[in-house]
Amino acid sequence: MGTSNVIGTSALTIDGSGGIEISGSIDGSGSITKLGENTLTLSNANTYLGVTDIRQGVLVVAHDEALGAATAETQVQAGASIHLTGGRTVTESLSIREGGIGFGSATDPSELGALRSISGTNTWAGNIEISASNNVIGVNSGSTLNLSGVIAAANGNANNIYKVGEGTLQLTGTQSNTYRGTTRVLQGTLELGKTAGLNAVGGSVVIGDDLEATGTKTLRLLANDQLPHLDVLGFGLLTVTIGSTGVFDMNGFSDSVGNITMNNGQTDSADIMLGGGTLTMEGATLTVNGFQGSSPASPAATIQGGTFDLGSFFSGSGGGITKTFSINNTALGSVDQDLVFSANITGAPDVSLTKSGSGVITLSGNNTYKGATILTGGIVRIGSDSAFGTGLVSLQSSSLILRAVGGARTVTNDVSLDANFSVRGANDLTFTGEATLTGSRTIIILDENQVTTFTEGLNEGPFGVLNLAKSGVGTLVLAGENTYSGTTTVNTDGGRLVIKDNGTLQNSQSIIVNDGGVFEIDNSGSANLSDRINKETSVVLNGGELSFIAAAGGASLEEFGQITAGSNLSSTITSATNGVGSSVHLSFVGLTRGGGSTLNYVGIGDAITATGTNRVTFANAPQSLVNGVLPWSRLRGPSGEIDFVTLENASEGFAVAALPASGYVTDINQAGPTSIVRLAAGTHTLTTSRTISGLLLEDGAILEGNGLALTITNTSNQAGLILGDSSEINVSTLTLGNEGYITTVPGSQATINSTITGASTSITKAGTGKLVLTGDNQFSGAMNINAGTLNIQRSSALGATAGATNIRQEASLELEETTFGSVNILLETINVAGTGIEDGGAIRNVAGNNSIAGNIALSGVTVDGATY
């Protein structure tokens, strides 16, 4: 339309269905009203003084002065849009009226915007009033729109701004924007560049969404202090929410916010990129949530590349300040990371940090905050030695799991053990600060190769008599003075609890080591102490092991009170010398033995003897010898050889030793009821039925006796057998005393092809080797599989059904169909208390179609190792 258009004082209304361009200038004092769903382009400098009212369709501003005099206002009504092209700078004011979403597709927000930059870098320097509840500003891909005036909401309402389009919207200028609604970055980038200290946005901010197919959405700072952390009244905290597609790029600048919410999605997760800047969280909570569809394969949210200050605004009761990282598990039961926090965390002494929620956080920054760290659940991955700053660390939930990542970690903070806790992963974790028990606690080390160490020990402070328990298959080391005064327990399958370096346990009243656990005193470290344990402390071995390691080249002594071997379990005492010039001595007041128990002595380095460098002594005799031996006890030498145990007189009372060669009868046909028989490799034939007191078959020893019976018992109705590798008993009937103890050498397989009778109380299978039973057995007592493997090849191999079968930790029962037929165990109860040897199955079906008709009772973690 023309080169000069004069409208005088009249209103110019432009309507139509096709595109219209006015390339001439428009003069006069009148106004322009745009109607119709078409596009009107103003491409010249116009001087008209009236209002530009865009009621429908699109008005394209193709000249800096296209909208007339700068003193006049431009209004964009509901369903209409104003577009800027080609690098325009507009200085007049703009009002976005009710509706405020622009003109375009309702299904594609990239086409919307009451104000929209189409191409080039455009600036709207005038003030903008937003009247709609939701006001949409769009910027096309490759374009930039700079709003440098003041954005205010009509009547002070809490109206919102939505940024759409893949281009960049900038909020700049020398005056604060005063609208107080939410600013949402739905697409592209929003940059904040007001003069430092002025609010570029007026309320909370939402960056991105959880619609991952639409790409990344970014909020970027161009100057310091752009975001408010309080509402307009100065009381309510505002929130920055970052969707799974959102990025908060601080671009090296610094700012303060209220609360922070971050979301994780399927393929994207929220990120805060500090770029060397400092983000201060004045609010109380940083929350990480999992969006629908997130999984262990989803990436973690991140806070990286600068300093995160915990702030000082949100005071709690008593003037203390608590900041909470609420990390929710983004995938049910997942141990994968939900938030990776590599930024450096700072904070004042009166500002504490609480980690809550079941999710996983990694702390890997050089953190210097001085307040307490309170851990109330989930998994905390310790990625630096300063992960917890410098204040107290309080462990407050039994669901808490700690994990050292990126290598072994040392935590120098003081620690308050306010609940049970677990440690996961293979990297070692060391606590060097003071550690205090505030109640009886269990420490759970879940990984077999993991070592958790407390170098200053554990104390109970003013909290009374407290107990410590160790669970899990890993190792707990107490390397300092431990002052707690309750019971020390290594739970079933509880790994190792080690006292070493400067570690002492003088106040603990008793030590209990359960099946599959080890309590170890290790003098091979930085100190060789002879009084780590109180001399009156009692020890109870319920299938566990007590181990003592000597100092290298030195003499090591440790004295205990009474030791008890728990009923129907195989327990172990291990003592180890440590090189040339080393000696080790374990001393006990006495030994109490529960019925059906076995006690194994293991010598490492040097053999356990009565007078040598490796000694175990008792002030009072553990029990009277029966025919020269303790039939329920075994002694294992450094090379794996196993002997019966005898007692010899010593200055301390009685010393443990192997039954000497002179104590054995080596020809079974010369043996009598009091004889302990030892047969070497080869075949030995029984010539008549006879009774002996004990039997040791060396590797390859085979005892024949078709049609004959061998009875093994003593005056206490106990039968002791030790069976080497490839040894066999082939007599017709093997009768055992009320309590039968059969030990197989480590790495061996021994076979009893006889019918076993007697054993009215129990047969206890000890030793880590395998015992094969092929006979039609008729014994009436229980079968205790305390260690190693029991392989049965007949349905009646377990004897009468009245006696239960008990499978302990690190033990297995194998069912094997052979030429004898299927193994069909009748109504016998089988009690299972473990996962088998190396978790291979407590009950294993190794060949054929076999069955168990009786009840199976499970305790603890159990594994069925059948092959299908």
C-alpha positions in Angstrom: 0.0 0.0 0.0 1.3 3.5 -1.1 4.3 5.4 0.0 2.5 7.8 2.3 -0.7 7.1 4.3 -2.3 9.8 6.4 -5.0 8.6 8.9 -5.5 11.9 10.7 -7.4 11.4 13.9 -9.3 8.4 12.7 -8.8 4.8 13.5 -7.4 2.7 10.7 -8.8 -0.8 10.7 -7.1 -3.4 8.5 -8.9 -6.7 7.8 -8.6 -9.4 5.3 -7.8 -13.0 4.5 -4.6 -12.5 2.5 -1.2 -11.1 3.4 -1.0 -7.3 3.4 2.2 -5.2 3.5 2.2 -1.4 4.1 5.5 -0.2 2.8 4.7 3.5 3.0 4.8 5.6 6.1 1.6 6.0 8.2 1.1 9.4 9.8 -1.4 11.2 11.9 -2.8 11.0 15.4 -5.1 8.1 14.9 -4.7 4.4 15.8 -4.4 1.2 13.9 -6.5 -1.9 14.5 -5.6 -5.2 13.0 -8.4 -7.7 12.4 -8.6 -11.0 10.6 -6.4 -14.1 10.7 -4.1 -12.8 8.0 -0.6 -11.3 8.2 -0.1 -7.5 8.2 3.5 -6.3 7.6 4.6 -2.8 8.4 7.9 -2.2 6.7 8.5 1.5 6.9 9.0 4.2 9.6 5.6 5.3 10.8 4.9 8.4 12.9 1.2 7.9 13.8 0.5 8.8 17.5 -2.3 6.4 18.3 -2.5 2.9 19.7 -1.6 -0.2 17.6 -4.3 -2.8 18.5 -3.6 -6.3 17.2 -6.8 -8.1 17.8 -6.5 -11.0 15.3 -3.8 -12.6 13.2 -0.2 -11.5 12.9 1.4 -8.1 12.6 5.0 -8.2 11.3 7.3 -5.4 12.4 9.8 -5.0 9.6 11.1 -1.6 10.7 12.3 -0.2 14.0 9.7 2.5 13.9 6.9 0.6 12.2 4.6 0.9 15.2 4.5 4.7 15.1 5.5 7.1 17.8 7.4 5.6 20.7 4.9 7.3 23.1 2.1 5.3 21.7 1.3 1.8 23.0 1.0 -1.5 21.2 -1.6 -4.0 22.3 -1.8 -7.7 21.5 -5.1 -9.2 22.2 -6.1 -12.9 22.7 -5.5 -15.0 19.6 -3.2 -12.4 18.0 0.6 -12.1 17.6 3.3 -9.6 16.8 6.4 -10.8 14.9 9.8 -9.1 14.7 12.1 -9.7 11.8 15.5 -8.7 10.5 17.2 -7.2 13.5 14.6 -4.7 14.8 14.8 -2.5 17.8 11.4 -1.3 19.1 11.3 1.3 21.9 7.6 1.7 22.7 5.6 -0.1 25.3 3.6 -3.3 24.7 0.6 -4.7 26.4 -0.2 -8.4 26.1 -3.9 -8.7 26.9 -6.0 -11.6 28.0 -5.2 -14.8 26.1 -1.6 -14.0 25.6 -0.6 -17.2 23.7 -0.4 -15.6 20.2 -1.6 -16.9 16.9 -0.7 -20.3 15.7 -1.1 -24.1 16.2 -2.5 -25.2 19.6 -0.6 -28.5 19.2 2.9 -27.0 18.4 4.0 -24.4 20.8 7.0 -23.5 18.6 4.5 -21.5 16.4 3.0 -19.6 19.3 3.9 -16.3 21.0 1.9 -13.1 21.5 5.4 -11.6 20.9 7.6 -13.5 18.6 11.1 -13.1 17.0 11.1 -14.7 13.6 14.6 -14.0 12.3 17.8 -12.0 13.3 18.5 -10.4 16.6 15.6 -8.2 17.7 15.2 -5.9 20.7 12.1 -4.7 22.4 13.4 -1.9 24.6 10.0 -0.6 25.8 8.2 -1.8 28.9 5.9 -4.8 28.6 2.7 -5.3 30.5 1.3 -8.8 30.7 -2.4 -9.1 31.5 -3.0 -12.8 30.6 -2.6 -15.5 33.1 -0.2 -17.3 30.7 1.8 -15.1 28.3 3.7 -16.8 25.5 6.9 -15.2 24.0 8.4 -17.1 21.1 11.8 -17.0 19.4 12.5 -19.0 16.2 15.5 -21.2 15.9 18.6 -19.1 15.1 17.0 -15.9 16.2 17.5 -13.8 19.4 14.9 -11.6 21.1 16.2 -9.1 23.8 13.6 -7.6 26.1 15.4 -4.8 27.9 12.5 -2.9 29.4 10.5 -3.7 32.5 8.0 -6.5 32.3 5.2 -6.0 34.7 1.9 -7.7 35.4 -1.4 -5.8 35.1 -2.8 -5.0 38.6 0.1 -6.8 40.2 -1.3 -10.2 39.4 0.8 -13.3 39.5 0.9 -13.8 35.7 3.2 -16.3 34.0 5.5 -16.1 31.1 6.2 -19.1 28.8 9.2 -19.1 26.5 8.7 -21.2 23.3 10.7 -21.7 20.1 14.3 -23.0 19.7 15.8 -19.5 19.6 17.1 -17.4 22.5 15.1 -15.0 24.6 17.1 -12.4 26.6 15.8 -10.5 29.6 18.2 -7.5 30.1 18.1 -3.9 31.2 18.8 -1.6 34.1 15.5 -2.1 36.0 14.0 -5.2 37.6 11.1 -7.0 36.0 8.3 -6.9 38.5 5.8 -9.6 37.4 5.6 -12.2 40.1 4.3 -15.3 38.2 6.2 -18.3 37.1 8.6 -18.2 34.2 8.7 -21.4 32.1 11.2 -22.3 29.5 9.3 -24.7 27.3 11.7 -24.6 24.4 15.0 -23.2 23.4 17.0 -20.8 25.7 16.2 -18.1 28.1 19.1 -15.8 29.1 19.1 -13.4 32.1 21.3 -10.3 31.8 19.9 -7.5 34.0 22.3 -5.3 35.9 23.6 -7.5 38.7 21.3 -7.5 41.7 18.1 -6.8 39.7 15.5 -9.4 39.2 15.2 -10.6 35.7 12.3 -12.8 36.6 9.7 -12.1 39.3 8.7 -15.5 40.6 9.6 -19.2 40.4 11.3 -20.6 37.4 10.6 -23.9 35.5 13.3 -25.0 33.1 12.3 -27.6 30.5 9.8 -30.3 30.9 9.8 -34.1 30.9 9.0 -34.5 27.2 12.3 -35.7 26.1 11.6 -35.9 22.4 11.4 -32.1 22.3 15.1 -31.5 23.1 17.0 -29.6 25.7 15.7 -26.4 27.3 18.2 -23.9 28.9 18.2 -21.1 31.4 21.5 -19.2 31.2 22.8 -16.3 33.2 24.6 -13.4 31.6 25.3 -11.6 34.9 25.3 -12.2 38.6 22.2 -12.2 40.8 19.3 -12.4 38.4 16.9 -14.6 40.3 14.8 -13.8 43.4 14.7 -16.4 46.1 11.7 -14.8 48.0 8.3 -13.8 46.8 7.2 -10.2 46.4 6.2 -10.0 50.1 9.7 -11.2 51.1 8.5 -14.2 53.1 7.7 -17.1 50.7 10.5 -19.0 49.1 10.5 -19.4 45.4 11.5 -22.6 43.5 13.6 -23.3 40.5 12.3 -26.5 38.9 14.5 -28.2 36.2 12.7 -30.9 34.2 14.5 -33.9 32.8 15.1 -31.9 29.6 16.2 -28.8 31.5 19.7 -27.2 31.9 20.4 -24.4 34.4 23.6 -22.8 33.0 25.1 -20.3 35.4 27.8 -19.6 32.8 30.4 -18.7 35.5 28.1 -16.2 37.3 26.7 -16.4 40.8 23.1 -16.2 42.1 20.8 -17.2 44.9 17.6 -19.3 44.6 15.0 -20.6 47.0 14.2 -24.3 46.7 15.4 -26.5 43.8 13.6 -29.4 42.2 15.3 -31.6 39.6 13.7 -34.4 37.5 15.2 -37.5 36.0 13.7 -39.0 32.8 14.3 -42.0 30.6 17.1 -40.6 28.5 17.7 -37.1 29.9 18.0 -35.7 33.4 18.2 -32.2 34.8 21.5 -30.5 35.0 22.9 -27.5 36.9 26.1 -26.3 35.2 27.8 -23.7 37.4 30.7 -23.0 35.1 32.9 -21.8 37.9 30.1 -19.7 39.5 28.4 -20.0 42.9 24.8 -21.0 43.4 23.4 -20.3 46.8 20.3 -22.2 48.0 18.5 -20.0 50.5 15.6 -22.4 50.6 15.3 -25.5 52.7 15.1 -28.3 50.0 16.8 -29.6 47.0 14.6 -32.4 45.6 15.3 -35.0 42.9 12.4 -36.9 41.4 12.0 -39.6 38.9 9.7 -39.0 36.0 7.5 -41.8 34.7 9.6 -44.3 32.7 12.9 -43.6 34.4 15.0 -46.7 35.0 18.4 -47.8 36.2 19.6 -47.0 32.6 18.5 -43.4 33.0 21.2 -40.8 33.4 21.6 -39.0 36.7 20.8 -35.4 37.4 24.0 -33.4 37.9 25.2 -30.3 39.7 28.7 -29.5 38.5 31.5 -27.2 37.8 31.6 -24.6 40.6 30.4 -23.8 44.2 27.1 -24.7 45.8 26.5 -22.6 48.9 24.0 -24.0 51.4 22.9 -20.4 52.2 21.7 -19.0 55.6 18.1 -17.9 55.2 15.7 -20.6 56.2 16.2 -20.9 60.0 14.8 -23.8 61.9 13.9 -24.1 65.6 16.5 -22.9 68.0 18.2 -20.8 65.3 19.7 -23.8 63.6 19.5 -24.0 59.8 18.8 -27.3 58.1 19.1 -27.9 54.3 17.7 -31.1 52.9 18.7 -33.0 49.8 15.6 -35.1 49.2 16.8 -37.7 46.7 14.0 -40.0 45.6 14.7 -43.3 43.9 14.0 -42.8 40.2 13.8 -46.5 39.6 12.4 -48.9 42.1 15.1 -50.8 43.9 17.8 -49.3 41.7 21.3 -48.6 43.1 22.2 -46.4 40.1 22.9 -42.7 40.6 20.0 -40.3 40.8 22.1 -37.1 41.5 25.8 -36.6 40.8 26.9 -33.7 42.9 30.5 -32.8 41.8 30.2 -29.1 42.7 32.0 -27.9 45.8 29.6 -27.5 48.7 30.2 -24.6 51.2 28.2 -23.5 54.2 28.4 -22.0 57.7 28.8 -24.0 60.9 25.2 -23.5 61.9 23.9 -24.9 58.6 23.4 -28.6 58.5 22.9 -30.8 55.5 20.3 -33.7 55.5 20.2 -36.3 52.9 16.8 -37.9 52.8 14.9 -40.2 50.4 15.6 -43.7 49.1 17.6 -42.4 46.1 21.3 -42.4 45.3 23.5 -39.3 45.5 27.2 -39.0 44.6 29.2 -36.4 46.5 32.5 -35.9 44.8 33.3 -32.2 45.3 36.0 -30.6 47.4 33.3 -29.8 50.1 34.2 -27.4 52.9 30.8 -26.8 54.5 31.2 -26.7 58.3 27.8 -27.9 59.5 26.7 -31.4 60.3 25.7 -33.9 57.7 22.7 -36.0 58.6 22.1 -39.1 56.5 18.6 -40.6 56.8 18.4 -43.1 54.0 19.1 -44.2 50.5 22.6 -44.6 49.1 25.4 -42.1 49.5 28.3 -42.5 47.1 31.4 -41.0 48.6 33.4 -39.7 45.7 36.0 -37.6 47.5 37.7 -37.6 50.9 35.9 -34.3 51.7 32.5 -35.4 50.6 31.0 -34.5 54.0 32.7 -31.2 54.6 34.2 -30.7 58.0 31.3 -31.1 60.5 29.9 -34.1 62.3 28.4 -36.9 60.2 25.2 -38.5 61.7 24.2 -41.9 60.4 20.4 -42.0 61.2 18.7 -44.8 59.3 19.1 -48.5 59.0 18.2 -48.1 55.3 21.3 -46.0 54.7 24.1 -47.4 52.5 27.5 -45.8 52.1 29.7 -46.5 49.1 33.2 -45.3 48.3 33.6 -44.6 44.6 36.5 -43.6 42.4 38.9 -45.5 44.7 39.3 -45.9 48.5 38.0 -43.0 50.5 39.0 -41.6 53.9 36.4 -39.7 55.9 38.0 -37.4 58.5 34.8 -36.2 60.1 33.6 -37.2 63.5 30.8 -39.7 63.1 27.7 -40.4 65.3 26.3 -43.9 64.7 22.7 -43.0 65.4 21.3 -46.1 63.6 22.5 -49.3 61.9 24.0 -48.7 58.5 25.5 -50.6 55.5 28.5 -50.2 53.3 28.4 -51.4 49.7 31.0 -51.7 46.9 34.6 -53.0 46.7 36.5 -49.8 47.5 37.7 -49.5 51.1 36.2 -46.8 53.4 38.1 -45.4 56.4 36.8 -43.2 59.2 39.6 -41.3 61.0 37.5 -39.1 63.2 36.0 -39.9 66.6 33.1 -42.4 66.2 30.3 -42.6 68.8 27.6 -45.2 69.4 24.4 -43.6 70.6 22.7 -47.0 70.9 23.5 -50.7 70.2 24.4 -50.8 66.5 24.9 -53.3 63.6 27.4 -52.4 60.9 26.7 -54.3 57.6 29.6 -54.7 55.1 27.9 -56.1 52.0 30.9 -56.8 49.6 33.3 -59.6 50.3 36.3 -57.5 49.2 35.3 -54.3 51.1 37.1 -53.1 54.2 35.6 -50.5 56.5 37.9 -49.1 59.1 37.5 -46.9 62.2 41.0 -45.7 63.1 39.9 -44.1 66.4 37.7 -47.0 67.5 34.1 -46.8 68.7 33.0 -45.3 72.0 29.6 -45.2 73.7 29.9 -41.8 75.3 27.2 -41.2 78.0 24.7 -43.6 76.4 25.2 -46.6 78.7 26.1 -50.2 78.0 25.9 -50.6 74.2 26.5 -53.6 71.9 28.1 -53.8 68.5 27.2 -56.3 65.8 28.9 -56.9 62.5 26.9 -58.3 59.5 27.6 -58.8 55.8 30.5 -60.7 54.2 33.0 -57.8 54.1 35.5 -56.8 56.8 35.1 -54.3 59.6 38.4 -53.1 61.2 38.5 -51.4 64.6 42.0 -49.9 64.7 41.7 -47.6 67.7 40.7 -47.8 71.3 37.1 -49.0 71.6 35.4 -48.1 74.8 31.9 -49.5 74.4 31.1 -52.0 77.1 28.4 -54.3 75.7 28.7 -57.5 73.7 30.6 -57.7 70.4 28.9 -60.0 67.9 29.8 -61.2 64.5 26.4 -62.3 63.1 25.7 -65.4 61.0 27.6 -65.2 57.7 28.9 -61.9 59.1 32.3 -61.7 57.5 35.3 -60.5 59.5 35.6 -58.2 62.5 39.3 -57.3 62.9 41.1 -55.6 65.8 44.4 -54.3 64.6 47.0 -51.5 64.7 46.1 -49.6 67.9 42.8 -51.3 68.3 41.7 -52.5 71.7 38.5 -53.9 73.1 39.1 -53.8 76.8 35.6 -52.9 77.9 33.5 -55.3 75.9 32.0 -57.9 78.2 31.7 -60.8 75.7 32.4 -61.7 72.1 30.0 -63.9 70.1 31.0 -65.2 66.7 28.2 -66.9 64.8 28.2 -69.4 61.9 30.2 -68.1 58.9 31.7 -65.2 60.9 35.3 -64.4 62.0 36.6 -62.4 64.9 40.3 -61.6 64.2 43.1 -60.1 66.3 45.8 -58.9 63.9 49.2 -58.0 65.3 50.8 -57.8 61.8 50.0 -54.1 61.4 51.5 -51.0 63.1 51.3 -52.3 66.7 52.0 -55.6 68.5 49.8 -55.4 71.6 49.3 -58.2 74.1 46.3 -56.8 75.9 43.8 -55.9 73.1 41.1 -57.9 74.8 40.2 -57.9 78.5 41.5 -61.1 80.1 38.0 -61.8 81.6 36.1 -61.3 78.3 34.2 -64.5 77.3 34.1 -65.8 73.8 31.2 -67.8 72.3 31.8 -69.5 69.0 28.5 -70.5 67.4 30.0 -72.0 64.3 32.3 -69.0 63.9 36.0 -68.5 64.0 38.4 -66.8 66.4 41.7 -65.9 64.6 44.9 -64.5 66.0 47.8 -63.3 63.7 51.2 -62.7 65.2 53.5 -59.7 64.5 56.1 -60.2 61.9 59.2 -61.5 63.6 57.8 -60.8 67.1 56.1 -62.6 70.0 52.3 -62.1 70.2 50.1 -63.1 73.2 46.4 -62.6 73.8 44.5 -63.8 76.8 40.8 -64.4 77.1 38.3 -65.7 79.7 36.1 -68.7 79.1 35.4 -69.8 75.5 32.2 -71.7 74.6 31.6 -73.9 71.5 27.9 -73.7 70.6 25.8 -76.8 70.3 25.6 -78.7 67.1 28.0 -76.4 65.3 31.6 -76.6 64.0 33.7 -73.7 65.3 37.3 -72.8 64.7 40.3 -71.3 66.6 43.0 -70.2 64.2 46.5 -69.0 65.2 49.1 -67.8 62.8 52.8 -67.1 63.1 54.3 -64.5 60.8 57.8 -65.3 59.5 61.1 -66.1 61.0 61.3 -65.2 64.7 57.6 -64.9 65.1 55.6 -66.7 67.8 51.9 -66.7 68.7 50.1 -67.7 72.0 46.4 -67.8 72.6 45.4 -68.3 76.2 42.0 -69.1 77.6 40.7 -69.7 81.2 38.7 -72.7 80.0 36.4 -74.2 77.4 32.7 -75.0 77.6 31.3 -77.3 75.0 27.7 -77.5 73.8 26.3 -80.9 72.8 27.0 -82.0 69.3 29.6 -79.3 68.7 33.0 -79.7 67.1 36.0 -77.4 67.6 38.8 -77.2 65.0 42.2 -75.7 65.7 44.1 -74.4 62.7 47.8 -73.6 62.7 49.1 -71.3 60.0 52.8 -70.7 59.4 53.9 -73.0 62.2 52.0 -76.0 63.5 50.2 -75.7 66.8 52.2 -77.6 69.4 52.5 -77.7 73.2 55.9 -76.1 73.3 56.7 -74.5 69.9 56.1 -71.1 68.4 52.4 -71.6 67.9 50.5 -72.4 71.1 46.9 -72.6 72.3 46.6 -73.1 76.1 43.9 -73.4 78.7 44.2 -72.8 82.4 41.6 -75.4 83.0 41.3 -78.6 81.0 38.5 -78.2 78.3 37.2 -81.7 79.0 38.7 -85.0 80.1 40.5 -86.8 77.4 38.8 -90.0 76.2 41.4 -92.6 75.2 43.9 -89.8 74.8 42.0 -87.5 72.6 39.1 -85.0 72.5 36.9 -86.9 70.0 34.9 -83.8 69.0 38.0 -81.7 68.2 40.5 -81.6 65.3 43.8 -80.0 64.6 44.8 -78.8 61.2 48.4 -78.1 60.3 50.0 -75.6 57.9 50.0 -78.2 55.0 46.3 -79.1 55.5 46.9 -82.3 57.4 44.3 -83.1 60.1 44.9 -84.9 63.4 43.0 -85.8 66.5 43.6 -83.3 69.4 45.2 -84.2 72.7 46.2 -82.1 75.7 49.6 -81.8 77.2 50.6 -80.4 80.5 52.0 -76.8 80.3 53.0 -74.1 82.7 49.8 -72.3 81.9 47.8 -75.5 82.5 47.1 -77.5 79.4 48.3 -77.0 75.8 46.6 -78.2 72.6 48.6 -80.6 70.5 48.2 -83.2 67.8 47.9 -86.8 68.9 51.5 -88.1 68.4 52.3 -91.1 66.2 52.7 -93.2 69.3 49.1 -92.5 70.2 47.8 -94.3 67.1 47.4 -97.9 66.2 48.2 -98.5 62.6 46.8 -102.0 62.1 43.1 -102.1 62.6 43.2 -105.8 63.3 45.4 -105.2 66.3 43.1 -102.5 67.6 40.8 -102.6 70.7 38.0 -100.6 72.2 40.3 -97.9 73.4 42.4 -97.6 70.2 42.7 -94.6 67.9 43.4 -96.2 64.6 45.4 -94.5 61.8 45.5 -96.2 58.4 47.9 -95.1 55.6 47.2 -95.2 51.9 46.3 -98.6 50.5 43.8 -101.3 51.2 43.2 -102.5 54.7 40.9 -105.5 55.3 39.0 -106.1 58.5 39.3 -109.7 59.5 36.6 -109.7 62.2 34.0 -107.3 63.5 35.5 -105.1 66.1 35.1 -101.9 68.2 37.6 -99.0 68.3 37.6 -95.5 69.8 38.5 -93.4 66.7 39.5 -93.7 63.1 41.8 -91.6 60.8 42.1 -92.6 57.2 44.9 -90.9 55.3 44.6 -90.0 51.7 44.0 -93.1 49.6 43.3 -95.4 52.6 40.5 -98.0 51.9 39.0 -100.1 54.7 37.3 -103.3 53.5 35.3 -105.8 55.5 32.5 -107.4 53.6 29.9 -109.0 56.0 31.7 -107.4 59.0 30.8 -104.6 61.4 33.0 -101.8 62.7 31.8 -100.0 65.8 33.4 -96.6 66.7 32.6 -95.3 70.2 34.1 -94.5 73.5 33.1 -94.4 77.1 31.3 -91.0 76.4 29.4 -92.6 73.5 31.2 -90.4 71.0 32.7 -91.5 67.7 35.4 -89.5 65.9 36.4 -90.1 62.3 38.8 -88.2 60.1 38.7 -89.1 56.3 41.4 -88.1 53.8 41.0 -87.7 50.1 39.9 -90.8 48.1 39.5 -92.7 51.4 36.7 -95.3 51.7 34.9 -97.4 54.3 33.5 -100.5 52.8 32.6 -102.6 55.8 29.0 -103.9 55.8 27.9 -102.1 58.9 29.4 -99.0 60.5 28.0 -98.4 64.0 28.7 -95.0 65.7 28.3 -93.9 69.3 25.4 -91.6 70.2 27.4 -88.6 68.8 29.3 -89.2 65.6 31.9 -86.7 64.3 33.1 -87.2 60.7 35.6 -84.7 59.4 36.7 -84.6 55.7 40.1 -83.0 54.8 39.9 -79.8 52.7 39.7 -80.5 49.0 39.0 -84.1 49.5 36.3 -86.6 48.7 35.7 -89.5 51.0 33.1 -92.3 50.7 31.3 -94.5 53.2 29.7 -97.4 51.4 28.5 -99.0 54.7 25.2 -99.1 56.3 25.5 -96.6 59.2 23.7 -97.4 62.4 23.6 -96.0 65.9 24.2 -92.3 66.3 21.0 -91.9 68.2 21.8 -88.2 69.0 23.5 -87.0 65.8 26.1 -87.3 63.1 28.0 -84.1 62.5 29.8 -83.7 59.2 32.7 -81.3 59.6 35.6 -80.2 57.4 35.3 -78.6 54.0 35.8 -81.7 51.9 33.0 -83.9 50.4 31.6 -86.9 52.1 29.6 -89.4 50.0 27.1 -91.8 51.6 25.9 -94.7 49.5 24.6 -97.0 52.3 21.1 -97.9 53.4 21.5 -96.0 56.6 19.6 -96.7 59.8 21.0 -94.3 62.3 18.3 -92.5 64.3 19.8 -89.1 65.2 20.0 -85.8 63.3 22.4 -85.2 60.5 24.3 -81.9 61.0 26.1 -80.8 57.8 28.3 -78.1 59.5 30.8 -77.7 56.7 31.7 -78.9 53.2 29.4 -81.2 51.1 27.4 -84.2 52.0 26.5 -86.2 48.8 23.8 -88.9 49.2 23.0 -91.6 46.7 20.3 -93.5 48.4 16.9 -92.5 49.7 17.7 -93.7 53.2 21.2 -92.1 53.3 20.0 -89.6 55.9 18.9 -92.3 58.3 15.6 -92.5 60.1 13.2 -89.6 59.3 12.7 -88.8 63.0 16.1 -87.2 63.0 16.1 -83.8 61.1 18.9 -82.8 58.7 20.5 -79.4 59.4 22.5 -77.6 56.7 24.7 -74.8 58.1 26.5 -71.8 56.5 29.0 -72.8 53.8 27.6 -76.3 53.7 25.7 -78.2 51.0 23.6 -81.3 50.6 23.8 -83.0 47.2 21.3 -85.5 45.8 22.7 -87.7 43.1 20.9 -90.5 41.2 23.3 -93.4 40.5 22.9 -97.1 39.9 21.1 -97.2 43.3 18.2 -95.4 41.7 16.5 -92.1 42.4 17.1 -90.4 45.7 13.6 -89.9 47.3 13.9 -88.5 50.8 10.8 -89.3 52.8 9.2 -87.2 55.5 12.3 -85.8 57.0 12.6 -82.2 58.0 15.5 -80.3 56.4 16.6 -77.1 58.1 18.6 -74.8 55.8 20.6 -71.9 57.2 22.7 -70.7 54.3 23.4 -70.3 50.6 25.7 -73.3 50.3 29.4 -73.3 49.4 30.3 -70.0 47.7 26.6 -69.4 47.3 26.3 -72.4 45.0 23.1 -73.8 46.7 22.5 -75.3 50.1 20.5 -78.1 48.5 21.8 -79.3 45.1 20.3 -81.8 42.7 23.4 -82.9 40.8 22.1 -85.8 38.8 18.8 -87.6 38.0 15.3 -87.0 39.1 15.2 -86.9 42.9 12.7 -85.7 45.4 12.2 -84.4 49.0 8.9 -85.2 50.6 9.4 -83.6 54.0 9.3 -80.0 55.1 12.2 -77.6 54.3 12.6 -74.8 56.9 14.6 -71.8 55.8 16.5 -69.3 57.9 18.6 -66.4 56.7 19.4 -66.2 53.0 19.2 -69.6 51.2 19.8 -70.8 47.7 18.5 -73.8 45.9 21.3 -75.0 43.6 19.3 -77.5 41.4 20.3 -77.9 37.8 17.4 -78.0 35.3 
